[in-house]
Amino acid sequence: MSPHSTLDLAMGDPDFGHTFGPVFWGFCVSLMLFGVSVMQAYLYFTRYSDKLWIRLLVGGMVTLDALSMVLIAQTVYYYTLPHFGNSGILDQVTPELTTECLISAILTCASQMYFAYQLFMIRSPGIIPKLANILVVTLAVLGLAGGIACTSVMFVFPRQVLSNRNHTFAVFAGINKGSGAAADIVATIAMCAFLSAADTGLKGTSNMLKTIMHLFVNRGILVTIAQVGLLIVFFATSNHLYWIAFHINGTKLYVNTFLAMLNARNSVKFAGREVSLMTMGTYSGAATRVGPAEKLEDYEGHSPDFGKTTIQITTTSTTAQI
């Protein structure tokens, strides 16, 4: 056992700063990520007008993210200021941290379900696309269920989470984070595979699809690293609180990447003209690849919902509506 473990601290180890140091620095990083989320939300609401349910989703996620930040701040304050040096507090997790874990599970599932919606919009023939989407949804729901179960255990057994970890809590935490990581990996691979199938061979189309795939891949890599990293730290360093630093920043990454992709309106050259591209379901232009003649038609301004039209690429095998 490490000389600076949580269990040692509970038995009288005076190095309190070593125990909560990672939590404090993780909190500092989460403050910066939250600031980025606020800026992303401001840009989104001031620049884009999308379907009501999308705007409500964004507003709900930002609100929950802010509430999560408040709960984390209160938890850090509770452990490090009024009870600094009191090893007995490690016997019980705070209600604020428990509630934050539930919020984290909800935010993660919401981000993944919207990703599943985008995957559903890639209409490719065959059973594989449907199975991939079902798998992503199943894993996301399983992750949410694991998060709810974790929260329940934390409320029922608050003294068996930090210094004396409950085995049931560890199992549900593994389900929560493991399912989340699996959902992100499957969704990212499936999205890239289906978008590749929509490539018409035209330079403009190919460049546009590559840009979209890069965004999805970058998002998938970031959140997957966060989830897998938390799993490794959670089980490999069970006598420390390092996992809390990974946990609070993983939630922020989900909100950050979600908003960043909504704001990723990149101007790309498509068949000799500029098309305003918006990924993740918010649209400001439309372009369609029609039939073997590879004819381009721009429907921008002809939709009754101007500013909300889609970018659609149709081939003989795939319809990609992004």
Buried (B, 14 or more C-beta within 10 A) or exposed (E): EEEBBBBBBBEEBEEBEBBBBBBEEBBEEBBEBBEBBBEBBEBBBEEBBBEEEBBEBBEEBBEBBBEBBEBBBBBBBBBBEEBEEEBEBBBBBBBBBBBBBBBBBBBBBBBBBBBBBBBBBBBBEEEEBEEBBEBBBBBBBBBBBBBBBBBBBBBEBBEBBBBEBBEBBBBBBBBBBBBBBBBBBBBBBBBBBBBBBBBBEBEBBBEBBBBBBEBBBBBBBBBBBBBBBBBEBBEEBBBBBBBBBBBBBBBBBBBBBBBBBBBBBBEBEBBEEEBBBBBBBBBBBBBBBEEEEEEBEBBBEEBEEEBBBBBBBBBEEBBBBB
